Amino acid sequence: MILIKLGGSVITDKARPLTPRKKAMDAVARVLRKADEPVIIVHGGGSFGHYWSVKYDMHTEPKKYNPRGVATVKNSMIKLDNMVLESLFKNGHSPYCLCPSAFMSGNRASPKGIREAGEIAKSGMTPVTYGDALWHGQKKTYILSGDRIMTHIARVLRPRLCIFALGEDGLYSDMKSRKLVREAGSMRASISATDMDVTGGMARKVREATAISRGGTRVFFVNGNKPRRIADAIGGKFEGTLFR
């Protein structure tokens, strides 16, 4: 089984609010169609969910956020998810929309719900879920990042491989020279985040990838704007950063 996160910087133009990158979605969908094993897809919010999260000052910490903001974030993520589903469908997949509330209760993951997602993937369909604004309880809500979802799913299903498709080639040891870190270990990599990203940016991805790799699953950071690199990672070759 392959678990892949499609970064918001791949499927949207993060410099332009509410702007999808449909050609990029199609390119990734075509590559994933060639996988000969079950696939589960998680995607980020990019210039949709993240944009509104910033506008309404919403974060991963559960709080009593503006109800209007919660509704706006959720509606924008549904719109973006529909575009991802449409792209997958027209490129030969049988996508199955899996809202994060199907496997989350408050801020805790439901192993039963995640195992069911695994069964759906094994049936020939492609579960698709995404980062979202979720109910926490006691009138509180929070932002659940797609990166965190990757860890929740990986801990239960133990996929063969996890791929984070980014807008960069991987981690850099230095942003100025853009020297790529081939294998993440004790080396301190250069980590950057955009102002729009309220879920932790690259730092969050590194933390989640490290947690997943400690569970025994290899994790690749690859450039999702170069879809061939996703195919290479699936096949055991890669151009990016490896966590293991």
N, C-alpha and C positions, 0 to 999 in steps of 0.2 A: 504493500500500500504506500502511496505517495501523498503527503500532506503539503500543500503549497499555499503560500500567502502572496497574493497579488497586491503589491504596495500601491497606496493612493497616488504616488508620483508616477506610476506606470499607467494606470487606467484613467487618470484625470490629469488635467493641466493645473498643477497646484498654484501657479502664478495667476490663474484666471478663475475666479469663483464660479462654481457650478458648470464647469466645462469638462465634459468627458473626452477621452481619447479612444474613440471607437475603433480606429484602425489598429491601435495597440492591443485592444481587447481581442480583436479578431486574430491577430498574429499569434498571441499566446494561446488562444483557443485551438488554433490549427496545430500547434506544436503538441499540446496536451492530448489531442485526439490520437496521437501515435503511441501513447503509453499503453502497454499491454498488461496493466494491473490497475486495481481500484485507485481512484483519485478523489481526494476531498479538497475543496477549494475554500480558502478564507480570503476575503478582500478588505482593504482599508477604506477610509472615507474620503481621503484626498481633498479636493476642493469642494466636496459636498458636505459630508458630516463634520470634518475638521473646521471648515469655514464657519459653519453655524455654531459649533462648540465655542469657538473663539468669540464670536459675536455675543453669545449669551454667557460667557465666562464659566463654562462647564468643564469639569475635569474628572479624573479617575477616582477622586475621593468622594464617597457618598455624602451628599448634602441636600438641602431643600432648594434645589434649583428652580428657576422660573419654569412653570408648567408649559408656557408657550414655547420656551426654548427647547424643552424636552420633545414636544410634539414636532417642532420644526426640524430638529436633528433626525428624529425617527423617520419623518416623511421624506427627507432628503436622501436618507440611506436606502429607503425602499425604492426610490426612483433610480438611484445608482445601481442597486442590486438588480433591478429589472433590466437595465442595459447590459449588465454582465450576463444574466440569464439568456437574454435574446442573442447575444453574441455566441455563447456556447451552443445554443440550440441550432442556430443556422450553420454552425461549423461541425455538426454531426454528433454533439453530445446529447445526453438526456438529463439536463440539469434538474436538480431537486432543491427548491428553495428551503433552507433550514434557518428560520429565525433564531437568533441566539437564545431567546427565551425558551426554546425547545430543550435546551440542555443546561440552562442556568437558573438557579433559584437564589435571588439576592445576588451576592457576589461569589457564590459557591457553585462549582460545576457539578452536574449530575452525571455520575458514571453511567447510569442506565441510559440517559439520553444520548450520551456520546457513543456508547456501544451500538445503539440503534442507528446512529449516523454511519457507523462502520458497516452495519448490515446493509444499509441502503447502498453504500458504495460497492459492496460485493455483489449486489444484485444486478449491476450494470448501469445504474444511474450515478450521477455525479452530484453529491451534496455540495451546496454552496451556502456559506454563511458569512457573516461580516461583523465588523465592529459597530457598536450601536450605543444609544442611550438606554439604560435599563432601570427598571424599578428595583429598589433595594429594600424598601420597607420603611415604616415610620415616616411616611411622606418624603422620603429621600430617594434620589436617583443618582446615577453615576454613569460615566463613560467607560464602557468595556472595549478595550483596544483589540484589534484583530491580532496583534502580536501576542497578547495574553491568551486569546482563544487558541492560538497555535500550541501553547504549552498545555492548556487544559486537555486538548484533544490528544496530543502526543503522549501524555502521561497514561492515558487509558488505553489507547489503541496501539501504541508502540509501532508506528509505521516504519517501513524500511528506510525511508528518506524524508527529510523535511527541506523544503526550498523556500527561501525568502527572495522573491523577485523584486528587486529594488530599482531605483532610478540611477544608481551608481554601479560601478564594477564590483564593489564589495567594500571591505574596510580598508582604510588607508593608514599607514604608519605616520604619514604627514600629509596634511591637506594641500600644502603648497607644491610639493613634489608629486603628489598623488601616487606615491609608491604603495602598491597593493600588498596587503597582508595575506599571504597564501593560506596560512593556517593560524587561527586565533588561539593564543595560549596566554602566556604571561606578558607578552608584548603589549604595551599600552598603545592602542590604536587611536587615531584621531577621530573624534566623534563630533558630529555637527547636527543641529536640528533647525528646522525652519520656524519662524515665528508663528506660523499657522498651526503647527502640530502640538496639540495639547496632550497627547498620549505618551510623550516621552521621546519621540523621534528615534534616532539611531541608537541612543543609549538604551532605550527600552528593548529594541530588537536584539542588541547584544546580550542583555540580561536574560531574555527569554530563550535565545538560541543556546546560551551557555547552560541554562537549566535543562533544556531538552537534550542536549548532548550528554549531560551527566547521567541521563537515564538510559544511555546506550544507543541513541539514534543519531546518525550523522546529519548535520545541518549545513546547508550551503547557502551562502549569500551570493546571488548572481544578478547580473544586469537584465532586468525584465524588458528593457527596450531593445535588447538583442536576443530575441526568442530562441535562437539556436543554442544559446548558452543554457537555457532551461532543458532543452533536449539532451545536451551533452551531460548535464548533471544527472539526469535520469539514467543515462547510459553508463555512468561511472567515470566520465571525463568531466572536467569542469574548468572554468575560467572565472575565478572569484575567490571567496574566502570560505574555508572549511572549518567547522567546529566539530570536534570529536573527542 
